[in-house]
Each structure stands twice: as C-alpha cells, then as structure tokens.
Amino acid sequence: RTVQTNEVGRTTMLVAGLGHYGRHQHVDTIHLREVGSSSGLNMLFDRFHFANAGVSFGDPASKVRFDADAWGEPRIDISGCPTVVSRAGCDIAPLDARDPERRLTLLSFVWPDQRQRFERLHAALDIANTDPVYQSPTKADAAEWIDDQLGNLDDEPTVVFHSIVWQYFSQDTKDHFRAALKRHGERRSAPLAWLRREPAGDVADLRITTWRDGSIIENDHVLATSSYHGIGTRRQDQRA
C-alpha cells in the first residue's frame, strides 16, 4: 500500500494561521474544510491543547498537548482562534481512524525512534474513537470536492486548509483548485481564507491568501515556519 500519514503535530501551524485569521478578520466562528486530510485527525485540533507565549487554546484536559517545547522563537501569537461551527475533509485515499486496521496503518508509518510522535498519534486516535465530532474524510479529488463544498456553504467565514499535500496533486487538480478558490472568493462577502502549510526548503512554511467582499486582501502572506512535523513553529512575519 502507499504511504499515508496523519501528523497531528502540524496542527500547531493550523492554530497559528487560524489565530491570525480570527484577529485580522474579526471573526469568532468559521467553517473549516481540509483537503488531503488523510484520516481527519487534524480537524480535531480544538480537542487538543496548545499553550504558547502566555496564551492557551483548546481542551486543557486533552492528552494531545503542545506546550513550551513545541514552539520556536520568535513566539507566535495563537490568540483569537475562531470556534469551528462545521468541519469536513477529503482525501484521495482516506483512512477511518475508528477502524483498528486503519489505526495500525497510520501507526506503522511513524519512525520507530520517535516516541513523542507515537504518543501524540495514539492520543489523537483515541479522541477520534470517542468524540462525536469526528468524521472520516470523504474519498474525492481535492479540486472537485472543494468547489462543491464552497458552492453549498452559506456566505460565512470559511477557511480551506491543507498540509504537505500540494506536491502530490496533479497539475490539473492544482489549476482547478486555485480556480475554484478564486471564483468563490470573488463572489462572497464573508472572508474566505486559503491556509496552507507546504515545503519551503529545510522547513515548511505557513501561507495565507484571503478574499473579502470579493477582493484579495492578503496574497500569499507567509505567517510562520516549522519543522516538517510541525514542532518548532515560529513567527515569520511581525504582523502574525
């Protein structure tokens, strides 16, 4: 079978981006849509706990925790994360985190000497197995799925997210994905954000493009960088 991973450490970047979006767009609630979401564990981010620079977010009792050792310097502001009112994801080969065989598949792709990653993944899988908000991603092409999702959502604040998946999309999917975001961004009044965390040399960087009232108000703005597994997330731009 092909490699399929779901690294929950990457949610540090999701929280960093959502905090920026919430503060700058002055929104309290969002619809969250993730493409290339594997088993959908990152969409449970608000069931995890994050603490950085005197600010905390999420469930303080969660066993999936990102405390001082998860962040780099300069520290990034994670305040202002909106509440998720709906969430959904898609993947070309999704794994249901409630299925014991699929859980084993996810665990099998973690490097054997990385105990902390194992512990976080085990804890996230346990949350997925018991929390009613969890839903397995839909099997679909990213461009077709996001076009359909945005076409059926009300004109309310929406964030589209992906992490370390862009390189696996065909050029046709990339072109149609960009076109769908542009078309929906230009017809909506509520802010639509394209938040992505993708390779940038030795690190992964977090970028945001935001449409509001039919126009782009942020274009390819780099907010943060981190290791490929999300640890060491640090502020890249003073406005972040």
Backbone torsions as a table, in degrees:
resi	resn	phi	psi	omega
1	ARG	NA	159.5	178.8
2	THR	-77.1	157.8	178.2
3	VAL	-67.0	133.8	176.1
4	GLN	-141.4	117.8	-178.3
5	THR	-123.0	161.2	173.9
6	ASN	-143.7	88.8	-174.3
7	GLU	-87.1	106.1	-175.9
8	VAL	-73.0	-15.0	174.8
9	GLY	-60.0	-23.3	-179.5
10	ARG	-71.3	-9.6	178.0
11	THR	-69.8	-15.0	173.9
12	THR	-60.4	-38.0	178.7
13	MET	-72.4	-36.0	177.2
14	LEU	-62.1	-45.4	179.1
15	VAL	-64.4	-40.1	177.3
16	ALA	-59.9	-44.0	-179.4
17	GLY	-70.1	-39.8	-180.0
18	LEU	-68.6	-34.9	175.8
19	GLY	-61.8	-46.4	177.3
20	HIS	-58.6	-47.7	-178.7
21	TYR	-60.9	-47.0	-178.4
22	GLY	-62.3	-42.7	-178.6
23	ARG	-69.2	-44.5	-173.8
24	HIS	-79.7	-27.6	178.9
25	GLN	-99.7	-3.0	176.6
26	HIS	55.7	50.5	178.6
27	VAL	-120.0	148.2	-178.5
28	ASP	-107.7	-19.8	-177.7
29	THR	-135.5	151.6	179.5
30	ILE	-143.9	158.2	161.8
31	HIS	-96.9	129.1	-178.6
32	LEU	-111.1	127.8	177.1
33	ARG	-128.8	128.9	-178.3
34	GLU	-121.1	133.3	174.9
35	VAL	-107.6	150.5	-175.0
36	GLY	64.3	40.7	-168.5
37	SER	-89.7	6.8	174.2
38	SER	57.7	-106.4	178.1
39	SER	-104.7	4.8	174.4
40	GLY	82.9	13.2	-177.0
41	LEU	-67.6	-33.3	-177.4
42	ASN	-68.8	-21.1	176.6
43	MET	-74.2	-7.3	174.9
44	LEU	-92.6	16.5	-171.6
45	PHE	-53.6	-34.3	-178.0
46	ASP	-76.5	-1.7	171.4
47	ARG	-95.0	-2.4	175.6
48	PHE	-97.7	176.3	178.9
49	HIS	-122.4	131.7	-179.8
50	PHE	-126.2	134.6	176.1
51	ALA	-139.6	125.6	-178.2
52	ASN	-157.0	132.8	175.0
53	ALA	52.4	41.3	177.1
54	GLY	80.8	4.7	-179.8
55	VAL	-118.3	139.3	176.9
56	SER	-124.5	156.9	-180.0
57	PHE	-149.7	146.8	175.3
58	GLY	98.6	-155.9	-176.2
59	ASP	-92.7	112.0	-177.5
60	PRO	-64.1	-17.6	179.8
61	ALA	-95.3	0.4	-175.6
62	SER	-64.7	147.0	175.2
63	LYS	-85.8	-10.6	172.5
64	VAL	-95.8	107.9	-169.8
65	ARG	-128.4	141.4	176.2
66	PHE	-129.2	92.4	-176.7
67	ASP	-100.9	-152.5	-171.1
68	ALA	-55.2	-37.1	-175.1
69	ASP	-73.7	-8.0	-178.5
70	ALA	-88.5	-9.9	-171.0
71	TRP	-115.8	152.2	177.1
72	GLY	-107.8	-173.4	178.7
73	GLU	-115.7	142.4	-1.3
74	PRO	-72.8	147.9	-176.5
75	ARG	-64.0	143.2	179.9
76	ILE	-102.2	145.0	-179.5
77	ASP	-80.9	120.0	178.6
78	ILE	-105.3	12.0	178.7
79	SER	-73.3	158.1	173.7
80	GLY	87.6	10.3	179.9
81	CYS	-63.5	126.4	-179.7
82	PRO	-71.7	161.3	172.8
83	THR	-79.7	136.5	179.6
84	VAL	-85.2	119.9	179.1
85	VAL	-97.2	-19.9	171.2
86	SER	-155.0	148.2	-179.7
87	ARG	-144.9	146.3	177.2
88	ALA	-162.3	155.7	179.5
89	GLY	-143.6	165.4	175.1
90	CYS	-139.1	160.4	176.4
91	ASP	-158.1	152.1	179.0
92	ILE	-73.1	-22.2	178.0
93	ALA	-143.3	68.7	-173.6
94	PRO	-68.9	152.8	175.5
95	LEU	-119.8	131.6	178.3
96	ASP	-83.4	114.0	-176.1
97	ALA	-67.3	-10.7	177.6
98	ARG	-88.5	-8.9	-179.7
99	ASP	-88.7	120.9	-177.6
100	PRO	-55.2	-36.9	179.5
101	GLU	-67.5	-38.8	179.4
102	ARG	-72.5	-33.2	174.2
103	ARG	-60.7	-43.7	179.6
104	LEU	-64.3	-37.6	176.6
105	THR	-58.8	-48.0	-179.9
106	LEU	-61.7	-43.9	-179.2
107	LEU	-66.2	-30.9	-175.9
108	SER	-67.3	-20.2	-177.2
109	PHE	-97.1	5.8	173.3
110	VAL	-86.6	133.6	-179.0
111	TRP	-59.7	135.7	-168.0
112	PRO	-65.4	-19.8	-178.9
113	ASP	-93.4	1.3	-174.6
114	GLN	-101.3	79.3	-173.6
115	ARG	-61.6	-40.6	-177.4
116	GLN	-63.1	-38.6	177.0
117	ARG	-64.2	-40.8	176.8
118	PHE	-59.4	-47.0	-177.5
119	GLU	-62.3	-43.6	179.3
120	ARG	-65.1	-41.8	-179.3
121	LEU	-66.1	-44.4	176.2
122	HIS	-55.9	-46.6	-178.1
123	ALA	-65.0	-40.5	178.9
124	ALA	-66.4	-39.1	177.4
125	LEU	-64.0	-37.8	177.2
126	ASP	-63.8	-39.5	177.3
127	ILE	-63.3	-45.7	180.0
128	ALA	-60.3	-32.9	-176.6
129	ASN	-74.9	-19.0	-174.8
130	THR	-120.9	-21.5	-175.5
131	ASP	-86.1	124.4	-177.3
132	PRO	-65.3	-15.7	-179.9
133	VAL	-73.3	-18.7	-177.1
134	TYR	-68.2	137.5	171.3
135	GLN	-142.0	136.6	178.6
136	SER	-67.0	140.3	179.5
137	PRO	-60.1	154.0	175.8
138	THR	-79.7	140.9	175.3
139	LYS	-79.7	113.1	-175.5
140	ALA	-167.2	158.5	169.7
141	ASP	-70.5	136.3	-173.3
142	ALA	-60.2	-43.4	-176.0
143	ALA	-68.5	-45.7	179.9
144	GLU	-63.8	-42.0	-176.7
145	TRP	-66.7	-45.2	-176.7
146	ILE	-69.5	-33.9	176.5
147	ASP	-61.8	-44.5	179.3
148	ASP	-66.2	-43.1	-179.4
149	GLN	-61.9	-49.4	-178.4
150	LEU	-67.0	-29.5	178.2
151	GLY	-71.4	-21.2	-176.9
152	ASN	-107.4	-4.3	177.3
153	LEU	-85.5	146.9	172.8
154	ASP	-64.4	162.5	179.6
155	ASP	-76.6	76.1	-177.6
156	GLU	-133.8	160.1	-177.5
157	PRO	-52.6	128.9	-173.9
158	THR	-139.2	139.1	176.8
159	VAL	-123.4	126.8	173.6
160	VAL	-103.4	127.2	-173.4
161	PHE	-128.2	145.7	166.5
162	HIS	-152.1	158.6	-174.3
163	SER	-145.7	117.3	178.5
164	ILE	52.0	51.7	176.1
165	VAL	-132.2	-21.1	-172.1
166	TRP	-56.8	-36.8	-177.5
167	GLN	-65.6	-18.5	-177.8
168	TYR	-93.4	-8.7	179.4
169	PHE	-80.0	146.1	172.6
170	SER	-69.8	161.7	178.1
171	GLN	-61.8	-36.2	179.1
172	ASP	-62.9	-43.8	178.4
173	THR	-63.5	-43.4	178.3
174	LYS	-59.1	-46.4	-178.2
175	ASP	-62.3	-45.1	-178.2
176	HIS	-70.7	-32.5	177.8
177	PHE	-64.3	-50.5	178.3
178	ARG	-59.2	-42.8	-178.4
179	ALA	-63.8	-39.7	179.7
180	ALA	-65.1	-43.9	178.5
181	LEU	-62.2	-44.4	-179.6
182	LYS	-62.3	-45.9	-177.9
183	ARG	-62.5	-46.1	-179.3
184	HIS	-72.5	-35.3	177.5
185	GLY	-62.3	-36.4	-176.7
186	GLU	-79.6	-14.0	179.7
187	ARG	-101.3	-10.0	-176.2
188	ARG	-99.4	152.4	172.5
189	SER	-96.7	-36.0	178.1
190	ALA	-69.4	150.3	-176.5
191	PRO	-68.1	127.1	174.2
192	LEU	-110.5	123.0	-178.4
193	ALA	-114.6	137.7	170.6
194	TRP	-105.6	104.7	-176.6
195	LEU	-109.0	121.3	-176.8
196	ARG	-139.6	143.6	-179.4
197	ARG	-122.3	105.4	-171.4
198	GLU	-137.4	165.7	-176.6
199	PRO	-57.4	140.2	176.6
200	ALA	-144.5	63.4	-178.5
201	GLY	79.8	-124.7	-177.5
202	ASP	-76.4	-11.8	-179.5
203	VAL	-128.5	171.4	167.1
204	ALA	-102.6	141.9	175.9
205	ASP	-116.3	157.4	-178.4
206	LEU	-109.6	121.5	-178.5
207	ARG	-123.6	151.5	178.3
208	ILE	-134.7	138.0	168.6
209	THR	-123.8	130.1	-175.2
210	THR	-129.4	132.6	171.9
211	TRP	-106.3	142.3	172.8
212	ARG	-149.8	135.8	-177.2
213	ASP	53.3	36.8	174.0
214	GLY	83.1	1.4	-177.6
215	SER	-128.5	152.5	174.7
216	ILE	-75.2	126.4	177.6
217	ILE	-111.8	-15.8	169.9
218	GLU	-138.4	134.4	-177.0
219	ASN	-131.1	107.9	175.7
220	ASP	59.6	38.4	-178.0
221	HIS	-77.2	121.0	179.1
222	VAL	-82.2	121.8	-176.8
223	LEU	-100.6	-38.8	-171.8
224	ALA	-158.8	165.4	172.3
225	THR	-131.2	160.3	178.0
226	SER	-160.5	175.0	169.1
227	SER	-66.9	169.4	-178.0
228	TYR	-67.9	-18.8	177.2
229	HIS	-99.4	7.6	172.7
230	GLY	95.0	-18.3	-177.3
231	ILE	-76.4	144.0	-177.5
232	GLY	87.5	19.2	179.3
233	THR	-57.3	126.3	-175.8
234	ARG	-136.7	153.4	-179.6
235	ARG	-68.0	134.6	178.3
236	GLN	-105.4	-30.6	-175.3
237	ASP	-125.0	135.2	-177.2
238	GLN	-60.8	-23.7	179.1
239	ARG	-76.8	-14.8	-176.5
240	ALA	-73.2	NA	NA
